[in-house]
């Protein structure tokens, strides 16, 4: 092992620790944000995102919701169950194919969304922050984040294109 290899190892460890600590802080911040929404509006961040997605896209299948929110089917089922119990969403079975169930925004869900000021999901502020970063810094960050997501087994974008978020309804919700 050369002296260059030996000296870069602690440095790489320090960078890895900084990245992991940063990710933990982001996850913690997201959790705190969700708890804050729950206290203020009686709804979690995931529930709010699902309602906003239905508001923007109209009725969607369980599978569509799962894909667009990047959540497992069982997680989406739990969110829908809780929102349906509060009459914020309605499940509608297809007349032509009884196996197909679409989820739609109910009147109470529309009223709830009207009562929550836009920008509460923090996507808009985060988007603005990242857009203000120098181009090369943002590009390197995006590439590294995509690699981390792939390593962690997070699903790729539904359309397979990770280079652009144009048209991604989840990312457009706060615009």
Secondary structure as UniProt FT lines:
FT   HELIX           3..41
FT   HELIX           45..57
FT   STRAND          60..61
FT   HELIX           62..69
FT   HELIX           73..85
FT   TURN            86..87
FT   STRAND          89..93
FT   TURN            98..99
FT   STRAND          101..105
FT   HELIX           107..115
FT   TURN            118..121
FT   HELIX           123..131
FT   HELIX           135..151
FT   TURN            152..153
FT   TURN            158..159
FT   TURN            166..167
FT   HELIX           169..172
FT   TURN            173..174
//
